[in-house]
């Protein structure tokens, strides 16, 4: 049985929608599994249009040890589903396929290029009254909106460091495209934490650091001075800990770069729990060029991306190539990241010059002392502010206009959220309802465990709060939400 709804398919085997019978095992109850990645592949149906050429469609497939026949069969099934759903919705391609034991997400990032991710549904074994062993699969544990956002982000991350599929194919050929895909995606996919995905993975927002005018103007003056002194620097982004202070990049480019910094580069050097707190922790591994035995450094600054050791003029310069403004003009830049006293500056240098030891040495001498002073000043200010703050309310806020997000629900350590997983899934469901609606609105729900979950959407802003008040009624909860908004978001307008 195939059920078609919107842009997704649900395939159900007979009447067994949630229970799948298996031969009994030795253990009576198996622990509940978590979602896991079954496969991830990229294909182009135009590369193998004739019979016998189907293998030409495969550009990347993970796991690589899968047989070629299975790769071709899975790609062929995706093609068939896309064509089938296209007869009902020509302008809205198939995005998700629901089966009893798995969920498949499809995404077409560019014309004729398709990306597919298949995830297993978590299942738990139980015995029925007639002593049969069955498996209940948690369809609600894998939400389309969350995993669809993760699939789309994987393409954006590839594009940031490699350019688009089409431009690579047109400029370097199919083999180069396959090489870049096989080089990038296996390492990137290993960083995905599927069981921990939630609403923030849908938003992919940015944590901004609010500063007083005096401090912000000092940072702005510092950035202007650096860009004036080093004309090769085209764009600059300034962060303190994992919060953004300033960026000259386009919003979508900064969104992807911020995700790379906070989930890839920074965790490779720091314990993110202490790093995010602004306490200026020591790196978890020695910074390049700051190893012991070379005497005290002249200032606290060092390159996270750049020269591996400033004491050696012959050392290789580790800088990343990035591609920005890809929707209008392909712009290739060299990313250099510099850190001092919990402050981080990203310099995007033009490709007109080759990064040399002399250039980086001069940049280090100019930026290091000033960035160290700025970092210390911001650390003192943030320490005073943090000491007086207490997350009385558990909430998530997101602004679609500037991508600003704030959460007192998420933690840097396990279990990573301050609320139960089913509560987070409920928030994601409310978010999905808001995404389908064309008007602003508010949703208030009460769970069986006496938790209240409130979702509010107003003027491109979304706000969710979780309250635990057992004997409260709807009017009292509404008043509590108003008090919370007035105390935490008094300068933000929410429609009643």
C-alpha positions in Angstrom: 0.0 0.0 0.0 1.4 3.4 -1.0 0.0 6.6 0.6 0.8 9.9 -1.1 0.6 13.0 1.0 1.9 16.4 -0.1 5.5 15.8 -1.2 6.1 12.6 0.8 5.3 8.9 0.3 4.3 6.4 3.0 4.7 2.8 2.1 3.0 0.3 4.4 3.4 -3.5 4.1 -0.2 -4.9 4.4 -1.8 -4.0 7.8 1.4 -4.2 9.8 1.9 -0.5 10.2 3.8 -0.5 13.5 4.5 -4.1 14.4 6.9 -6.3 12.5 7.1 -9.9 13.5 10.5 -11.6 13.9 11.6 -14.9 15.2 11.9 -14.9 19.0 15.4 -14.1 20.4 17.0 -15.2 23.6 16.4 -11.9 25.4 12.8 -11.0 26.1 13.2 -7.2 25.8 15.9 -5.5 23.7 16.9 -2.0 24.5 15.4 0.8 22.4 17.6 1.7 19.4 18.4 5.2 18.2 18.1 6.5 14.6 21.1 5.4 12.5 22.3 6.3 9.0 21.8 3.4 6.6 23.1 5.1 3.4 23.9 8.4 1.9 24.3 8.9 -1.9 24.5 11.5 -4.7 23.4 10.7 -8.2 22.6 12.4 -11.6 20.1 10.5 -13.7 21.3 12.1 -16.9 24.8 10.5 -16.7 23.4 7.0 -17.5 20.3 7.3 -19.6 20.7 4.1 -21.5 20.5 0.5 -20.4 23.8 -0.8 -19.2 25.0 2.6 -18.2 23.1 2.8 -14.9 26.4 2.7 -12.9 27.3 6.1 -14.5 24.6 7.8 -12.5 26.4 7.0 -9.2 28.6 10.0 -8.1 28.9 9.1 -4.4 27.6 6.3 -2.3 28.1 5.5 1.4 28.7 2.8 2.6 31.2 2.3 -0.2 31.3 -1.5 0.4 27.7 -1.8 -0.9 27.5 -3.9 -4.1 27.1 -2.0 -7.3 23.8 -3.8 -8.0 22.4 -2.6 -4.7 23.6 1.0 -5.4 22.0 0.9 -8.9 18.8 -0.6 -7.5 18.4 2.0 -4.7 19.1 4.9 -7.1 16.6 3.4 -9.6 13.9 3.2 -6.9 14.5 6.9 -6.0 14.2 7.8 -9.7 10.9 5.9 -9.9 9.5 7.6 -6.8 10.4 11.0 -8.0 8.7 10.4 -11.4 5.7 8.9 -9.7 5.1 11.8 -7.3 5.9 14.2 -10.1 2.7 13.2 -11.9 0.7 14.5 -8.9 2.9 17.5 -8.0 5.1 18.6 -10.9 6.4 21.7 -9.2 7.0 20.1 -5.8 9.5 17.1 -5.9 9.3 14.2 -3.6 11.2 15.0 -0.4 10.5 12.1 2.0 9.6 8.4 1.8 8.1 6.7 4.9 8.4 2.9 5.2 7.8 0.7 8.2 11.4 0.5 9.3 13.1 3.5 7.7 12.9 7.0 6.5 14.4 8.3 3.3 15.0 12.0 2.6 15.5 13.3 -1.0 16.8 16.7 -2.0 17.5 18.2 -5.4 20.1 21.0 -4.7 20.8 21.7 -8.4 19.1 20.7 -11.7 19.5 16.9 -12.3 21.6 16.4 -9.1 19.9 14.4 -6.3 21.1 13.8 -2.7 19.5 10.9 -0.7 19.8 10.0 3.0 18.2 6.9 4.5 17.8 6.6 8.3 16.6 3.6 10.2 13.7 4.1 12.6 14.4 3.2 16.3 12.7 0.0 17.3 12.0 -1.8 20.6 11.1 -5.4 21.0 8.2 -6.6 23.1 6.1 -9.8 23.7 2.4 -9.9 22.9 -0.2 -11.7 25.0 0.1 -14.8 22.9 3.9 -14.8 23.5 5.0 -13.5 20.1 8.0 -11.2 19.8 7.2 -8.1 17.8 9.1 -4.8 17.2 7.5 -1.4 17.5 9.1 1.2 15.3 9.1 4.8 16.5 8.0 6.7 13.4 7.5 9.8 15.4 11.2 9.7 16.6 12.4 10.7 13.1 10.9 13.9 12.0 11.0 14.9 8.3 11.7 18.6 8.9 14.7 17.9 11.1 16.5 15.4 8.8 15.5 17.4 5.7 17.3 20.4 7.2 20.4 18.2 7.9 20.5 16.9 4.4 20.3 20.4 2.9 23.0 21.7 5.3 25.3 18.9 4.1 25.1 20.3 0.6 25.7 23.9 1.7 28.7 22.8 3.7 30.1 21.0 0.6 29.4 24.1 -1.5 31.2 26.3 1.0 34.5 24.4 0.6 34.2 23.0 -2.9 31.8 25.1 -5.0 28.6 23.7 -6.7 28.2 20.3 -8.3 27.6 21.8 -11.7 30.5 24.2 -11.7 32.9 21.4 -10.7 31.6 19.1 -13.4 31.8 21.9 -16.1 35.2 23.1 -15.1 37.0 19.9 -14.0 34.9 17.0 -15.2 33.0 14.1 -13.7 36.0 12.3 -12.1 37.0 15.5 -10.2 33.4 15.8 -8.9 33.4 12.2 -7.7 36.8 12.7 -6.1 35.6 15.8 -4.2 32.4 14.1 -3.1 34.3 11.0 -1.8 36.8 13.2 0.0 34.3 15.5 1.7 31.2 13.5 2.7 32.7 10.5 4.6 34.4 12.9 7.0 31.4 15.2 7.3 28.9 12.5 7.8 30.9 11.2 10.8 30.3 14.5 12.6 26.5 14.1 12.4 24.9 13.2 15.8 21.6 11.8 14.6 20.1 11.0 18.0 20.6 14.6 19.1 19.1 16.4 16.2 16.2 18.8 17.0 14.7 22.2 16.4 18.0 24.1 16.3 19.1 21.9 13.4 16.1 23.1 11.5 16.8 26.8 12.3 20.6 26.6 11.8 20.7 30.0 13.4 23.4 32.1 14.9 24.1 33.0 18.6 24.8 36.7 18.6 26.7 38.3 21.5 25.0 41.6 22.7 27.6 44.2 23.7 27.5 47.8 25.0 28.1 50.5 22.4 31.6 51.3 23.7 32.9 47.7 23.3 31.2 47.2 19.9 32.7 50.4 18.5 36.2 49.3 19.6 35.7 46.0 17.8 34.4 47.8 14.7 37.4 50.1 14.8 39.8 47.2 15.1 38.2 45.4 12.1 38.4 48.6 10.0 42.0 49.1 10.9 43.0 45.6 10.0 41.2 45.7 6.6 42.7 49.1 5.8 46.2 47.8 6.7 45.9 44.5 4.9 44.0 45.2 1.6 44.1 41.5 0.7 41.5 40.8 3.3 38.1 41.2 1.7 35.7 40.0 4.5 36.1 39.7 8.2 34.0 37.9 10.9 34.5 38.4 14.6 33.4 35.9 17.3 33.7 35.7 21.0 33.6 32.1 22.2 30.8 30.6 20.0 28.8 33.8 19.6 29.0 36.1 16.6 29.8 39.8 17.1 30.3 41.1 13.6 30.4 39.7 10.0 30.7 41.3 6.6 29.6 38.1 4.8 26.2 37.6 3.2 23.8 36.1 5.7 23.5 32.6 4.2 27.3 32.3 3.8 27.8 33.3 7.4 25.2 30.9 8.5 27.1 27.9 7.0 30.5 29.2 8.1 29.3 29.7 11.6 28.1 26.1 11.7 31.5 24.9 10.6 33.3 27.0 13.2 31.1 26.0 16.1 30.7 22.3 15.3 33.9 21.6 13.5 36.9 23.9 14.1 36.3 25.1 17.6 35.6 21.6 19.1 38.8 20.3 17.6 40.7 22.7 20.0 38.5 23.4 22.9 36.1 21.8 25.4 32.9 23.5 24.2 31.3 23.5 27.6 33.9 25.8 29.1 34.6 27.6 25.8 31.0 28.7 25.4 30.9 30.0 28.9 33.5 32.7 28.0 36.0 31.6 30.7 39.0 31.6 28.3 39.9 27.9 28.7 43.2 26.5 27.7 43.1 24.6 24.4 42.6 20.8 24.6 45.6 20.4 22.4 48.6 22.7 21.9 48.0 25.6 19.5 50.2 25.6 16.4 53.5 27.4 17.1 52.8 27.7 20.9 54.4 24.4 22.0 56.5 24.4 25.1 60.2 24.9 24.8 60.1 28.0 22.6 60.0 30.5 25.3 56.9 32.6 26.3 55.0 34.0 23.3 55.0 37.8 22.8 51.2 37.9 22.9 48.3 35.3 23.4 47.3 35.1 19.7 47.7 32.1 17.4 46.4 30.8 14.1 43.7 28.1 14.2 43.8 28.1 10.4 47.1 29.4 9.0 50.8 28.7 9.6 51.3 25.6 11.7 54.3 27.1 13.5 55.4 30.7 13.2 58.9 29.8 14.4 59.6 28.0 11.2 59.6 30.0 7.9 59.4 26.8 5.9 56.3 25.5 7.6 53.2 24.8 5.5 50.3 27.3 5.7 47.1 25.5 6.5 44.3 27.7 5.1 40.9 26.6 3.8 39.5 27.5 0.4 35.9 28.7 0.6 33.3 29.7 -2.0 30.8 32.4 -1.1 28.0 34.3 -2.8 27.4 31.2 -4.9 23.8 32.3 -5.8 25.0 35.4 -7.7 28.7 35.3 -8.3 31.2 32.6 -7.5 33.9 34.1 -5.2 36.8 32.0 -4.1 38.6 33.1 -1.0 41.2 31.8 1.5 40.0 31.4 5.1 42.4 32.3 7.9 41.2 31.9 11.5 43.1 33.7 14.3 42.4 33.3 18.0 43.3 35.1 21.2 41.8 35.2 24.7 38.5 33.5 23.6 38.1 36.0 20.7 38.3 34.6 17.2 38.6 36.5 13.9 38.0 35.0 10.5 39.9 36.7 7.7 38.8 35.9 4.2 41.7 36.7 1.9 41.5 37.1 -1.9 43.1 34.4 -4.1 45.0 37.1 -5.9 47.8 36.6 -3.5 49.5 33.4 -2.2 49.6 33.2 1.6 53.2 33.5 2.6 55.0 33.1 5.9 55.9 36.9 5.8 52.3 37.9 5.3 51.1 35.7 8.2 54.0 36.8 10.5 53.1 40.4 9.9 49.4 39.7 10.4 50.2 37.9 13.7 52.3 40.8 15.0 49.6 43.4 14.1 46.4 41.5 15.2 47.7 39.4 18.2 48.3 42.2 20.8 45.1 44.1 19.9 42.9 41.0 19.8 44.3 39.8 23.1 43.3 43.1 24.7 39.8 43.0 23.2 39.3 39.4 24.3 40.3 40.2 27.9 38.0 43.2 28.0 35.1 41.2 26.7 35.9 38.3 29.1 35.6 40.7 32.1 32.3 42.1 30.8 30.8 38.7 30.1 31.9 37.2 33.5 30.0 40.0 35.4 27.0 39.4 33.2 27.0 35.6 33.6 27.4 35.7 37.3 24.0 37.4 37.7 22.1 35.3 35.1 19.9 32.3 35.9 17.9 30.4 33.3 14.6 30.5 35.2 12.7 29.7 32.0 13.4 27.0 29.5 12.8 28.5 26.0 13.9 28.7 22.4 13.8 31.9 20.3 14.6 32.3 16.6 14.4 35.3 14.3 14.0 34.4 10.6 15.1 37.9 9.5 18.6 38.0 11.0 19.0 34.2 12.0 19.4 35.1 15.6 18.7 32.2 18.0 18.8 31.7 21.7 18.1 28.7 23.8 18.1 27.9 27.5 17.0 24.4 26.8 20.2 23.1 25.1 23.2 22.1 27.1 26.9 21.6 26.1 27.1 18.3 27.9 24.9 15.1 27.9 22.0 14.8 27.8 22.4 18.0 25.7 18.8 19.2 26.5 17.2 20.2 29.7 13.8 18.7 28.7 12.8 15.2 27.7 13.1 14.1 24.1 9.4 13.7 23.6 9.0 17.3 24.7 11.5 18.4 22.1 9.7 16.4 19.4 6.5 18.1 20.4 8.1 21.5 19.9 9.3 20.3 16.4 5.7 19.3 15.6 4.5 22.8 16.5 7.2 24.3 14.4 6.1 22.1 11.4 2.5 23.4 11.9 3.8 27.0 11.8 5.8 26.3 8.7 2.6 25.0 6.9 0.5 28.0 8.1 0.5 31.3 6.3 -0.4 33.4 9.3 1.1 34.2 12.7 -0.4 32.3 15.6 0.0 30.7 19.0 -0.3 27.1 20.2 -0.6 26.0 23.8 -0.4 22.3 24.7 -0.5 20.4 28.0 1.1 16.9 28.3 0.1 14.0 30.5 3.1 14.8 32.8 1.7 18.3 33.5 4.1 20.1 31.3 2.9 23.1 29.3 4.5 23.6 25.8 3.8 27.0 24.2 4.7 28.0 20.7 4.3 31.5 19.4 5.0 32.9 15.9 4.9 36.6 15.2 6.4 38.8 12.6 9.1 36.3 11.3 9.9 35.4 14.9 9.3 32.1 16.7 9.3 31.5 20.4 8.8 28.2 22.4 8.7 27.8 26.1 8.3 24.8 28.4 6.6 25.3 31.8 5.9 22.8 34.6 2.9 24.0 36.6 0.7 21.2 37.6 -2.4 23.0 38.8 -2.3 26.0 36.4 -5.0 26.8 34.0 -4.8 28.2 30.5 -5.3 31.8 31.6 -2.5 31.5 34.2 -0.1 30.0 31.7 -0.9 32.8 29.2 -0.1 35.4 31.9 3.2 33.6 32.8 4.3 33.6 29.1 3.5 37.4 29.0 5.7 38.0 32.1 8.5 35.9 30.6 8.4 37.8 27.3 8.4 41.2 29.1 11.4 40.2 31.2 13.6 38.5 28.5 12.3 40.1 25.3 11.1 43.5 26.3 12.6 45.1 23.2 11.0 42.6 20.8 7.4 43.1 19.6 5.1 40.0 19.8 1.6 40.2 18.6 -1.1 39.1 21.1 
